[in-house]
């Protein structure tokens, strides 16, 4: 596919869309947090960097969630309510980065019927994202996640812990995604583990995407449902290993990659995915190197490579702690940076020759920029502001890469 085949590039995405209620500076060593810590995988307790469902945490702790929340944060309200979710946040970011280009970005999903729904929609309306297919449930609340952020965790690198209420996401089924989605040039599935009916039918959805020769992107999220149902076993993502051929770009963090592959290290996970028919994969690992690989169907063929995080971001945070926001949404913005690069490259590049380094540079820079904000969604002061600020990070990052031997 190249630009001569169409007048406008359409990106459509579906998956997790939530209201993030962010509690910043929650110490994971605090007794109120510690008493709710998980003792074994899938038991419903809190675990830094991972997600648990509200009802499972209640069972684990033997208390109603409002009481648990009070023990963790006291009586204070959230520091910020922000638009969250691996799908919605990545698409908002892509739409902001691509504003003014010949590209339209659309989200397909379901919100709820409560105060948070109105706040989420008001915020999204301040972005370029098309949400005409973002429908509302009549009765259920908007999916929410309480995000407990400890910026001092992991020697100052920061980490979050998530408590999720699925809400209206229980009612969003594949039948609610119309043909408009599957006619898009780039089709994205983000955090489907938090939208159960989509996740359980992901293979069929990807098959429909491939019927129209769309570029498919899957970015994952912690799958507490399968972690609880089958602790110690690989998380099911697709119906079979052969179905990985349906994914052009698979984006995971280290924990998700290990759990899906059933391995015990990021290196083993990378070897596993490189042995599947997936077109390419990217594994992020917090402040550590990003692992990437491409089989050559979309990006140029490459062996497993390691890309560093941005030195300028790490330096800024270390020397100016007051600039630090939190790490919520960094992975989602990373995915959005990759998606936006795909759209730009699609305009003048044929499949099999996409530049993986270029895409990674936008992903790393986008995720890094998010470290300076609280929450994953940044509302611009003017159109193009975010791209302008991230572009300078990206240019510095590409120089950083040239110094690596």
N, C-alpha and C positions, 0 to 999 in steps of 0.2 A: 504494500500500500504506500502511495506517496501523495504529495499534496495535489497533484493533477487529478487524482481520483475523486476529490470532493471539495466543496467550497468552505466547509467549516469542520474542525475537529470537535467531536462530541465525546466527553468523558462522563460516564455514569457510574455511580457507586451505590452500594447498599450494605447494610450491616448495622453495627452498633452505633447508636446515637443516644447520648444521655446528658443529664444535667450533672455536672461535677460540683459537689459541695466541698470546697477545699479548706482544710484546716492546716495551716502552715505552722511550722515549728512545734510539732508534736514529737516529743522525745520517745523513741522506742524503748528506752531504758526506764521510763517512768513506770512505777508500780501499777498504775491504772491501766497501762497498755500491756505490761508484762503478764498480768493475771489472765489475759485472754489469748496468750500466745499458743499457737498450734504445738501439739506434742508429737504428732505423726502426720504424714501426708494425707490430706483429704478428710481430716477429722472435724473441720469446720472452724478451727481457731485461726487467729490472725497470724500472718507470716509476712515479713518485710518483702516488698516487691511483688507480692501475689494478691490475688483477689479471692474473696469469699462471699457467698450469698448471705443476705441478712438473716433469713430463716435458719440457715445452717449455723451461723454464729450464735444465734439464740439457743439452739439445741446444745451446742458445745458448752456455752457458759451457764445455761440454765436460768437465763434472765431475759426479760424483754429488751429489745434493742435500745429504746430510749434510755434505759438504765445503764446499759453497757456504754453508750455514747457519752453519758455524763461522767462515767468513771474515767474515760479516756481523755476528754477535752474539758470537763467541768461544765459550767453553764454558758460558756461563750458560744456565740453563733459562728457559722463558717466565716473565714476571712474573705472568701470570694465564692460566688456562684459563676461557673463558666460552662460554656458549651463543651461537651466531652464526647468521647467514643472514638475508637480507631477508624471508623468509617467517616463519620461526620467531620471530625477535626482534620483528617488528612485531605478531605475534599475541599473544605473551606480554605485550607492553606494553598492547595493547588489552584483554586479559583483566584485567590489573591495574587499569586505569583504569575498567573497567566492573564490577568486583566489587561485589556488593550490588545491582546493577541487574538487571532482568529479561532478562538477556542471557547466552548461553553461547557461548564461543569454542572452536573445535576446530581441530586441526592434522592434516593428512593427509600422511604422508611416509615415508621409509625411513632408518633408522639402520643402523649396521654391527654388527660383532661383535668388539669390542675394548675396551680399558680406557677409551677416551674415550666410547664408547657409554654405559657405566655412569655415568660422571660427568655426561654430558649429561642422562640420564634422571633422575638424582638431583636435579639442579638444577631441572629443569622441574617435578618433583613438588612443589617448594616454591612454585609459582605456581598461579594458578587455571585454567591452560590445560588443556583436555580433550585427552589424547593417546592415547586408546584406538585411534585409527587411525594412530598412529605406529609402523609395523612395523619389524622388524629383518631385515637380511640374514643368512643363515647363515654366509657366508664372507668377505664383503668388509668392509673397515674403514669406520668412520664417516667421512664427508667432513670434512676438516679444512682450515683456512686458517691459515698463519703470517701474522700481522699485524705488520708493522714500523711502529712509530708514532714519528714525529718531531714532538714538540709545538712545536718552534721553527721548523718549516718555514713558508714563506709569511708572513714577518714575525710569527711567533708565533701564527698562526691554527691551525697544525698540519695534518698530513696523514698518511695511511697508505699503505703499499704491501702488496699481498696476493699470497701464493703458495698456490694451491689444489690440493688433492688430491681429485678428484671421488669416489673410492671407491664406496660403495654407491649413490650417486645415479645411477650408470650403469644400475642395475637397476630404478629406479622408473619405471614406465610408466603411461600413462593408464588402462589396464585395472585397475590396482590402486586407483583412486579409485572408491568405490562410490556408489550413488544417494543415500546420506545427505548427501554433499557437495553435490550439485546441488539438493537440496531446501532448502538454507539461504537465508536472506533476503539475506545479503551473502556473496559468494564472492570470495576474494582469491587472486591468483596473484603470488607474490613471488620475484624472482630466478631465474626459470625457466631463464635461460641457463646456470646451473650444474646443471641437471637436464635433460640433453640431450633425453630422450624427451618430456618435458613441453613443452619449448620448441619442438620441431619439430612439435608437435601443438596448440599454444596456440589456434589459430583454432577447431579442432574442440571443444576444451574450453569455450571461451567460448560457442560456439553451444549447447552443452548447458546451460550456465548460463542463457542467455537463454530457453531453452524453458520454464523455470520462473519467468521474469520476475525473476530475482535481480539485485541490484545488483552489478556487477562492478568490482573494483579490481585494477589491474595496477601493481606497482612493480618497476622494472627493476634490472639489475645490469650491470656491465661484461661484455660478451660477447666474451671472448677467442677463443672457438672461431671465430666468424664474422670477427673482426678478423684472425685469422691466415689463414683460408681465402680471404678476399676483401679484402685490405688496400686502403684507399682507396675502398671501395664501401659504401653504406648497409647497416647491419645489418638482416637480415630479422627482423621481429617477428611479423607476421601474413601470411597468404597473399596479401592484396591490400589496397590502400588503403581500399576499401569496407568491409573487415572491422573498421575502427576503430569502426564503429557499435556493435560488440559490447562496447566498453569504456565504462563510466560514469565512472571516475576513473583516469587514467593519471598515475603519479608517476615522474619521472625526475630524475637530476641533470643538470647542464649537459652534461657529456661524453657521457652516454648519449643525451640528446636530440639532440645534434648528429650523433652517429654513426648513430642510427636514421633521422633525417630526411635525412642526407647534406648537412647545411649546415655553415657555418663560424663561426657565432656563435649565442649564446643567443636573440637577437632573431629571427634568421632561422629558427631551430628553432621558436620560438613561432608565427611566421607560418605555417610549414608545418603544424604540428599543428592550428592553428585553421582550416585549409582542408580538413581531413579530417572524416569524420563522427563523430569521437570526441565523447563527451558533454562531457567536461571534461579538462583536464590541469593538472599542477603541475610546474614545473621548479625544482629547488633549485640553489643555486650557492655552496655553502660559506658563508662569512661575508657573501656579497653578497646582493642582493635575490632573492626568490622570484618567479618569473613564473607567473601563473595565467590561465586563460580558461575560460569555460563557454558552451556552446551553448544551455543552457536546458532540457535534458531531465531533469536531476537537480537541479543547483544553479540558482539564478536566473541568467538570461542576463546575461553580462557580457563586455565587451571585454577585451583583454589588459591585465592590471594587474600592478603591481609591489608586493610586500610586503617590508618590511625584516625583518632578523633582530631578535632581542630585544636591546634596548639594555642591559637590566639584566644579561643573561648576559655580554655583551661587557665591560661595566664590571667585573663581579665577577672575571672571568678576568684582566683587565688589572691590577686593583688588588690582587688576592690570587692570585698565581701558584701558591701551594701548593694552592689548591682545584682546579686544573686536572687533569682526568683525561686522557682522550685523545678523539679524535673518532670512534673506532670505534663503529659502531652509531647514530650521530646520524641518518643518513638513514632507517634502519630504524625508529627510534623516531618520527621525523617521520611516516612512513607509518602507524605504529600509532596516532598521535594523530589522524590524518585518519579512520582506520577507526573509532576509538571515537566520534568526533563523528558519523559517519554513523549509527551505531547509536542514539545518543541522539536525533538529529533524526528518525530513522525512526519513533520512537514517537509523534510528534505533528505530523509534517510530510509533506505529499504531494510526490511527485516533481515537479520543476520549480520548487519553492519552497525547496529546501534553502539554508541560509545558508553561502556559500562563505567569507566572512570569519571566521565562527565556526569552521569546520573548520580554516582556515589557522592561526588563533590557537592551537588545540590542537596542530597539527602543529609549529609553530615552537617552542612552549613545551616540547613533549616532546623534540624534537631538541636544544634548548638545555640541558635538564636533563641529558641524556646526556653533555654536555661535562665534567661534574663527576665522572664515574665512569670506570673503566678497563674497557672492553668495553661491549657493547650491552645486556646483560641485567642488570638491577638486582634483587637479591633483597630484598624488603621486610622491614623489622623487624616490621611488623604490617600486616594487611589495610587497604588504603586509604592507606598512608603515601605512596606515590608520587603518587597523585592529589592528596593534600593539598598536597604540596610543589610539584607542577606547577601546581596551580590558582592559587597565589599569583603564579607567573610569568605565567600566562595572563591574570590580571586586570591585572597591570602592563602586559602587552603590548597589551591592548585600549585602555588609557589612552594608551599610546604612539601607537597608530593614530589616535586622535582629534586628536592634535597635528599630524598630517600634512595639509597642504593640497593 
